[in-house]
């Protein structure tokens, strides 16, 4: 669940970054995908760390 939330937040930040840089719609989609994947991976590792610490 944490990874999913991180991915959604990352996608929103990526789209916002591309919009600020005057990017087209395709630029916003590409940034959203890239940031979403990166943040999702970070969230995955955070979730694994939290799970390991609670056991």
TORPA-4810 file (N, C-alpha, C, O; in nm, 3 decimals):
<nodes>
NODE_1_0.082_-0.119_0.000_0.000_0.000_0.000_0.086_0.126_0.000_0.053_0.225_-0.065_X
NODE_2_0.196_0.120_0.073_0.284_0.236_0.079_0.344_0.264_-0.058_0.354_0.380_-0.099_X
NODE_3_0.383_0.160_-0.129_0.443_0.179_-0.262_0.342_0.242_-0.357_0.379_0.327_-0.439_X
NODE_4_0.217_0.202_-0.348_0.113_0.258_-0.434_0.094_0.407_-0.406_0.083_0.487_-0.499_X
NODE_5_0.090_0.445_-0.280_0.073_0.585_-0.243_0.193_0.666_-0.291_0.177_0.775_-0.346_X
NODE_6_0.313_0.614_-0.270_0.433_0.682_-0.317_0.429_0.699_-0.469_0.466_0.805_-0.519_X
NODE_7_0.384_0.598_-0.541_0.379_0.605_-0.688_0.281_0.712_-0.734_0.310_0.785_-0.829_X
NODE_8_0.166_0.722_-0.668_0.068_0.824_-0.705_0.123_0.964_-0.678_0.109_1.053_-0.762_X
NODE_9_0.185_0.982_-0.563_0.244_1.112_-0.530_0.356_1.145_-0.628_0.367_1.259_-0.673_X
NODE_10_0.439_1.049_-0.662_0.547_1.070_-0.758_0.494_1.108_-0.896_0.550_1.195_-0.961_X
NODE_11_0.388_1.042_-0.939_0.330_1.074_-1.069_0.276_1.217_-1.070_0.291_1.289_-1.169_X
NODE_12_0.213_1.257_-0.961_0.162_1.393_-0.953_0.275_1.495_-0.955_0.265_1.598_-1.022_X
NODE_13_0.382_1.467_-0.882_0.496_1.558_-0.882_0.563_1.564_-1.019_0.607_1.671_-1.063_X
NODE_14_0.572_1.451_-1.086_0.632_1.448_-1.219_0.552_1.529_-1.320_0.608_1.604_-1.399_X
NODE_15_0.420_1.513_-1.317_0.336_1.590_-1.408_0.345_1.739_-1.379_0.347_1.821_-1.470_X
NODE_16_0.350_1.772_-1.251_0.362_1.913_-1.212_0.496_1.971_-1.257_0.502_2.085_-1.303_X
NODE_17_0.602_1.895_-1.244_0.733_1.941_-1.287_0.736_1.968_-1.437_0.788_2.071_-1.481_X
NODE_18_0.680_1.877_-1.514_0.677_1.896_-1.659_0.590_2.015_-1.697_0.622_2.088_-1.790_X
NODE_19_0.481_2.034_-1.625_0.393_2.147_-1.653_0.463_2.280_-1.625_0.449_2.376_-1.701_X
NODE_20_0.540_2.284_-1.517_0.615_2.405_-1.482_0.721_2.439_-1.587_0.751_2.555_-1.612_X
NODE_21_0.776_2.335_-1.647_0.880_2.356_-1.749_0.821_2.378_-1.887_0.892_2.370_-1.988_X
NODE_22_0.691_2.404_-1.893_0.619_2.432_-2.017_0.621_2.313_-2.113_0.635_2.330_-2.234_X
NODE_23_0.609_2.194_-2.058_0.608_2.073_-2.140_0.472_2.046_-2.200_0.370_2.095_-2.153_X
NODE_24_0.473_1.967_-2.305_0.348_1.926_-2.369_0.282_1.816_-2.286_0.334_1.775_-2.183_X
NODE_25_0.168_1.769_-2.333_0.096_1.663_-2.263_0.179_1.534_-2.258_0.178_1.463_-2.158_X
NODE_26_0.249_1.505_-2.367_0.333_1.385_-2.369_0.451_1.398_-2.272_0.491_1.299_-2.210_X
NODE_27_0.506_1.518_-2.259_0.612_1.540_-2.161_0.561_1.514_-2.020_0.629_1.452_-1.938_X
NODE_28_0.439_1.563_-1.992_0.382_1.542_-1.859_0.359_1.393_-1.832_0.382_1.346_-1.720_X
NODE_29_0.314_1.320_-1.933_0.295_1.176_-1.915_0.427_1.103_-1.891_0.435_1.013_-1.808_X
NODE_30_0.530_1.145_-1.964_0.660_1.080_-1.947_0.718_1.110_-1.809_0.769_1.020_-1.743_X
NODE_31_0.711_1.234_-1.767_0.761_1.270_-1.634_0.681_1.198_-1.526_0.738_1.149_-1.429_X
NODE_32_0.548_1.191_-1.543_0.464_1.124_-1.445_0.501_0.976_-1.435_0.508_0.921_-1.325_X
NODE_33_0.525_0.913_-1.548_0.564_0.772_-1.547_0.699_0.752_-1.479_0.716_0.662_-1.396_X
NODE_34_0.794_0.834_-1.515_0.928_0.821_-1.456_0.929_0.845_-1.307_0.987_0.767_-1.231_X
NODE_35_0.867_0.953_-1.264_0.861_0.984_-1.121_0.779_0.879_-1.047_0.813_0.840_-0.936_X
NODE_36_0.671_0.834_-1.109_0.587_0.732_-1.045_0.662_0.604_-1.021_0.651_0.544_-0.914_X
NODE_37_0.740_0.561_-1.119_0.820_0.439_-1.103_0.926_0.457_-0.996_0.945_0.370_-0.911_X
NODE_38_0.996_0.571_-1.001_1.102_0.596_-0.903_1.046_0.602_-0.760_1.100_0.539_-0.669_X
NODE_39_0.939_0.678_-0.742_0.881_0.689_-0.609_0.819_0.557_-0.564_0.823_0.524_-0.446_X
NODE_40_0.762_0.482_-0.657_0.708_0.351_-0.624_0.815_0.256_-0.573_0.792_0.181_-0.479_X
NODE_41_0.932_0.258_-0.635_1.042_0.174_-0.588_1.090_0.217_-0.450_1.118_0.133_-0.365_X
NODE_42_1.098_0.347_-0.428_1.136_0.396_-0.296_1.033_0.351_-0.193_1.068_0.306_-0.084_X
NODE_43_0.905_0.364_-0.228_0.800_0.319_-0.138_0.805_0.170_-0.110_0.775_0.126_0.001_X
NODE_44_0.841_0.093_-0.210_0.855_-0.051_-0.191_0.963_-0.082_-0.088_0.942_-0.165_0.001_X
NODE_45_1.076_-0.017_-0.100_1.184_-0.039_-0.004_1.146_0.009_0.135_1.180_-0.054_0.235_X
NODE_46_1.076_0.121_0.143_1.029_0.170_0.273_0.933_0.069_0.335_0.942_0.041_0.455_X
NODE_47_0.844_0.013_0.256_0.752_-0.088_0.306_0.823_-0.213_0.354_0.786_-0.270_0.456_X
NODE_48_0.925_-0.255_0.282_1.003_-0.372_0.323_1.075_-0.345_0.454_1.078_-0.430_0.543_X
NODE_49_1.133_-0.227_0.466_1.204_-0.190_0.590_1.107_-0.187_0.707_1.139_-0.238_0.814_X
NODE_50_0.990_-0.128_0.688_0.891_-0.122_0.796_0.846_-0.262_0.835_0.831_-0.292_0.953_X
NODE_51_0.824_-0.349_0.736_0.781_-0.486_0.765_0.889_-0.563_0.841_0.859_-0.639_0.932_X
NODE_52_1.013_-0.542_0.803_1.123_-0.613_0.872_1.140_-0.565_1.016_1.173_-0.643_1.105_X
NODE_53_1.116_-0.436_1.037_1.135_-0.380_1.171_1.023_-0.423_1.267_1.044_-0.433_1.388_X
NODE_54_0.903_-0.449_1.213_0.792_-0.487_1.300_0.790_-0.635_1.333_0.715_-0.675_1.422_X
NODE_55_0.866_-0.716_1.266_0.867_-0.860_1.294_0.966_-0.894_1.397_0.980_-1.011_1.433_X
</nodes>
